[in-house]
Amino acid sequence: MSAALEARLRAAVAEDAPATLDLLARLVRIPSVNPKFERAPGLNDETAVQDLLEAELTALGFTTTREYPFPDRPNLIASLPGTSEKSLALCGHVDVVPVGDRAAWTRDPFGAEVADGKMYGRGSGDMKAGLAACLAACRALHRLGITLEGRLEFHAVVDEEAGGFGAMLAARKKPAPTAVLVAESTAGSIRPWAGGLDWVRVVVRGRNGHSSRRFASIYPSEAAALVPVRSVNALELGARLLAAVQALEAQWGRDKKFPHLPAGMNTISPGVMVAGVGLGPDGLPNVLNNPGIVPDTCVIDFDLKFLPQEDPAEVRSTFEAAIARFAATDPWLAGHPPEILWDLHGLHFPPVNTPEDHPLIAALVAARQGAGRDVRLEGMLGVTDAAHYAAQGIPGVVYGPAGYSAHGPDEYVETASVTEAAQDIAVAILRHCGVAA
């Protein structure tokens, strides 16, 4: 690949930086809060984001289509023609999380205010800056009249913040690209690896009864012998189960390692624990406000992370076996084993384990080296839509600008990093897709 051509491409991106930041500001000013979290007039305008992106992409010669993982919530899929052998998809999500406590913000959450080299706003870093950087890269290629050998696709998807159902649909599109670059904020780190994530629910059932007769369940006595039916407190059983899961978590942290991720990141985090009486159609206890009834149901929801090299099916089997071993130690649970429910709320992120010698990694490394920037290959602590492409056999790399305070107040992105990421992405596209003869 010509170093001179790459230098011209970087220069074209740099010259276009004001237009890129203007595009980013327009994207941030469109509230596109995921409606699964908060719904209000004027707050959930993912379609307006797609309209803006589509207008930019069609001006660059992309053909565009829309697909709907949910009614009125479109994915935008754009494509430049080329071979499948060197094809590449650029991916970013258009949904953002809610603003939260407005009083905690010192800037307008949808104002796209720029100060001290930072652009503030909900979704600025997570991840509209990545979308703007990808579009800037495409614009530079178009400006220089470069025709790519490999097919270049642009996937702007919905719903990443609530499980990634937009990317799940986009990743199934045929013909599939040979790789995907997800432009989440990485502050210049190249991230080809991420652990998997499951949300799993464990339901423990006991036997309810009046709390005045609890003594009969815990103290052997003549009086206890006169109580014919004894309650079994599901909350206490759930607490013991929680301790058993924590022991499993510690074992995984000690015994399982991945070289590019911190030891112990494969946690089993308890996020929700609810106990009460009965089990309603929503999967939670019916009665939650009467401590005079010994609870017969305890529901615990876990956020379970595992390592990039692990088989999700084996992880699930190991977790289930640990719960079974725990249940076997308790006389009640041995006959009434806990129920384990996977794919809670439809959420499952497969692991991403792209080989270190993959051409897209090599292209990004060369792009950064050519610009005189440092090269850092790291694992991703969080999950991204790259997981859903990996599930379809499409290797992915996460790479993008420097965004901070994602999901928190005063979210921002460093404006210079948007240009730098766009330059690196443009060169990586050129190297991965090649130039048509």
N, C-alpha and C positions, 0 to 999 in steps of 0.2 A: 504494500500500500504506500502511495506517495506521501512523504512527509510534507511536501509543499501543499498538496491538496488538503491534508488534515489541518495545516496551519491556516489555509484560506477558510476552511469550515469554522474553525474556532473564531476567526476574525469576524465572519459573518454573524455568528451568534452574538459576539460582543457588541457589534454595531447595532444589533436589533434589541439590545437589552432594554431600552426604554419601552418599546412596544411589548416586550415580554412582561415587564412589571405592570404595564397598563392592563394587559390581559389578565394577569393574576389578580389585580385589584378588582376588575369587573367580576371575576369568578367569586372572590371572597364576598363581594357585596350582594351576591344572590344567596339568601338563606336556603340551604338545602339540608335541613335537619332530617335525619332518618325518622319517618313517621311512626316507626315502631316504638320510639322513645318519647316523642312529644309531637302532638299534632295540633296545628292552629293555622288559621288563614294567613297566607303569605310566608309561612315558615318552612314549608316542605317542597320547595320548588326545584327538585332535581331536574325536571324537564327543561327549565330555563337554562340550567347549566349545560345540558346536552345540546340545546339549541345554539348556544354560543360556541361550543366546541365544534359542532357540525358545520357552522358557517365558516369557521377558520379552516377546517380540514377540507371542505369541498373547494375552497379557494386555492388549495394546494394540489388539487387533482385527485384527492381520495374519493372513492365511491363509498357511500355510507348506507347502512341499514340500521333499523332499530328492532330490538327484541324485548319482550316483556316478561321478566321473571315474576312480576306482580302487576296487576292492573294499574295503569297510570304511572308506572315507575320504569322508564325505559333504560335499557343498556344502549349505548351507541357503539356500533362496530364499523370501523372505517378501514379501507384497504387500498394500497397501491399495488399494481400487478407485479408479478415476478415469480421466480421458481419456488417450489416448495422446499427444495434442498437447503436453501439458505434463508428461509423465512424467519421472521421475528415479529413478536407482538410486543407493543408497549402497553402497559396496563396501569390504570389508576381508578380510584373510586371517587364518585362525586358526592356521596352522602357524608354528612358530618354529624357529630354528637351534639346534644343540646348545649346551650350556653351555660346552664346551671345557675348559680347565684349571680345575678347581674350586678349586685353591689360589690362583688369581689373583683370586677373588671375595672381597670382605670382607663380603658379605651372602649370605643364602640365595637361590640363583637362582630358587627358586619360593616364596619367603616373602612377597613383596609388602610388604616392610618400608617404612614411611614415616618419613622423617627429613629435617628442614630443607626441607620443601616438595617433596620428591622421593619417588616410589614406585619402589623397586628391584625388579628381577626380569627374567628372560629373557622377552622378548616384551612387556615393559611399554610400551616406546615403539614397538616394531616387531612387531605394531601393535595390540595389544589396547586401548591407550588410544584409538585411533581408532575401534575398534568400540564402546567404551563411550561415546565422545562422540556417535556417531551414534545410539545407542540412547537416550541422554539427550535428544537433540533430538526424537526421536520421542515420548518420554514427555512432554515439555513440550507438544507439539502436542496430544496426547491429553488431558492434564490440563486444557487450556484449552478442550477441546471443539471444536477446529478441524477442519473437514472440508475436505480439499484437493480442488481441482478436478482436478489431474493425478494420475495413478497414481504412488504412491510404492513403490519396491521396496527391499529390503534383501538384499544378496548377501554372505553370509559363506562364503568359499571356502577351499579347501585348496590347498597346493602352490605358493604364490607363490615360496617360497624356493628351489624347484627347477625353475623355469621357467614356472609359472603355468598349469598344465593345468586347475586348477579354474576359473580365470577364463575360460579359453578356452571351456570348456563353458557357463558361465553367460552369457557374452556372446552366445552363439548362440541364447539363449532368445527365443521370439517370443510376443507382439509385443515388439519391442525398445524400451527407453526412449530418450528423445530425448537424454539426457546421463547421465553417471556421475560421481559424486564419490567419489574414492578417498581414504580418510581416513588415509593414511600421515602420519607426523610431518613437518611442515614448519615448525614454530615460528611459525605464523601467516602464512607466505608463501603466496601463491596461485600455483600452478605448473601452467599449462595446456600446457607444452611439455616434451618429453623426446626425446632422441635414440633411435634404434633400436639394437639390439644383436644381433649374430650370434656364435655360436661356430662357428668354421670350422677344419677340419683340413687340413693340407697334408702329403702323403706323398711323400717323395723316395726313389727306388729307385736304388741303385748296383749294384756287383757285388762279392760277398764273395771273400775269399782269405786266404792265410796272411800274417801281418804281416811275416814274414821276407823276403817278396818285395815289400814296399811300395816299396822303393827303385826298382824297375823302373817304378813308376807316376809317380814324381816326378823322377827323374834320368835324362836320356838318356845311355846309355853302351853299350859293347859287351856288357857283362854283361846290361843290361836288355833288349837285343835278343834274348837267348837265352831270355827268359821268354815263353812263347807266349800266356798269358792273364794280363792285368793286372787287378788289383782297382781298383774305383772306390769311394772312401770316401764313403758317403752322409751321414755325420756332417759331413764337411767341406763337402759340397754344401749340406747343411741350414744350416750356419753362414753360408754365402754368401747363401743365400736369405733368411735372417733379416735380413742387412744390407740386402738389396734391399727387404724389406718395411718396414724402419725408414726408408729413404729415401722410400718412398711415404707413410708416416705423417707424415713431416716436410712433405711436399708438401701433403697434405691439411690439416695444421695451418696452413700459410701461406695457402693459397688458398681454403679453405672457411670460412665464418663464419655464425653465427646470432646475432642481436642480443641475445638473452636468455641466452646461454650463454658461458662463458669460451672464448676462442680456444684451439684445440688440444685441446679435450676429445674430439674425434673421433679417438681413439687406436686403434691396432692392437696390442694388448698380447699378447706371447708369454707364455703361461701354462704350457705343458707342452712339453718337448722330450725325446724318447726315441729313442735310436739303438741298433741291434743287428742281429741276423741273422734273416732270415725275417719273415713277417707272419702273426700268429696270428688266430684267429677274433674276438678282441676288438679287432682293428685295430691292435695294437701288436706290436713285434718279439718273436719267440719267445725268442731268446738275448740276455740282457742282462748276462751276467757273465763274458765271455771277451774281454778286449781283444787277445788273440792272433789274433782273427779280424777282418779288416777289415769293418766293418759295411756291409751292403747296404740297410739301411732306416733312414730318419730320419723320425719323425713329429713335427710341430709343431702344437700347438693354439693358436689365437689367440682373444682376446676383442676383437671388432671393433665399435667404436662409430661411429655416423654421426649426422648432424644431423637435426632434426625435419622440415626441408623436403625431404629427399632421398628419392628413390625406392629402396626396398630392392633392386629388381632391377638398377637402374643401378649401385648400389654394388657389388653382387656382380660385375657385368660388368667394372667398372673394376678390381677386385681381381684377377680372373682374367686380364685383359689384362696387368696388371703382372707377374704370375707368368710368363705366356707370354713376355713381352719378356725377362725375366731368363733363362729357360730357353734362349732362342734365342742367348744369348751364350756358352753352354757347349757344347762339342762333344758331350759325353755327354748332357746334358739335352735338347739339341735333338732327339735321337732317342728319348729316354726322359723325356718331360715329366712334371713332378710331377702328382699326382692331388689334386684339391681336393674336399673333402667338406663340404657345408653342413648346417645344422640338426644339428650335433653334439649328441648326447644329447637330440635333440628340441627344443633351445632356439633360439628366435627371438622377439625382442621388436620388433614394428613401432614406428616412431616415433609420437609424439603431437604434433600440431600444431593445437591447437584455436584457432580464430579469436579474436582479442582482443576482438571485439565480441559473443562468444557470450553468451546470456542467463545461463548459469550463472556465468560470470566476473563479469558485471554484478551478479548477485545477491550474490556473495561480497564484492565491492568495497563495495556498499551496506551489507551487514551489518557490515563492519568500520568503515566510516565512521560508521554510525549508533551504534556503540558507542564512538566516539572513538578507535579504534585506527588505527595507521598501515596503509597499503596498500603491499604489495610484490608485484609480479608478477615471477616468476623462472622460468627453465628448471630442470628437474630433472636433476641430474647422473646419478643412478642410474635404473634402470628399475623400473617398477611394473606392476601389473595393468591400469592404464589403457591400456597398449599393446594388450592383447588385445581391449579394447572398441573401440579405434581401428581395429583390423583388421576389425571388423564395421561400420565406419562410424558408431560411437557416439562423439561428442566427449566428452572427459574432462578433469577438473581434479583435481589432487592438492592436498588441503588437510587439515591436522590439527594435533594438539597439538605440544608441544616435547619430543621424545624424544631421548636421547643415548646414546652408546656402544652403538649397535645392533651386534649380532654380536660384541661384546666383553664383557669382565668388567664387573660392576657396571652393567649397563644400567639406565637409569632414565628416568622421564618426570616433568616438572614438574607437580605436581598442579593448580596454578591454571590451567595451560594447557589441561587437559582440559575444565574448565568453560568457559573462553573459546572453545575450538574448538566445543564443543557449542552455545553461544549463537549463534555465527556460522553454524553449519550449520543450526540451527533456523530462523533468519531467512532463510537462503538457500533452504531448502526452501519456506518460505512464499512468497517472491518468485518462485521458479521455477515451482512447481506452482500457485500461486494458491489462493484460497479459493472453495469451491463456493458458488454462489448459493443 
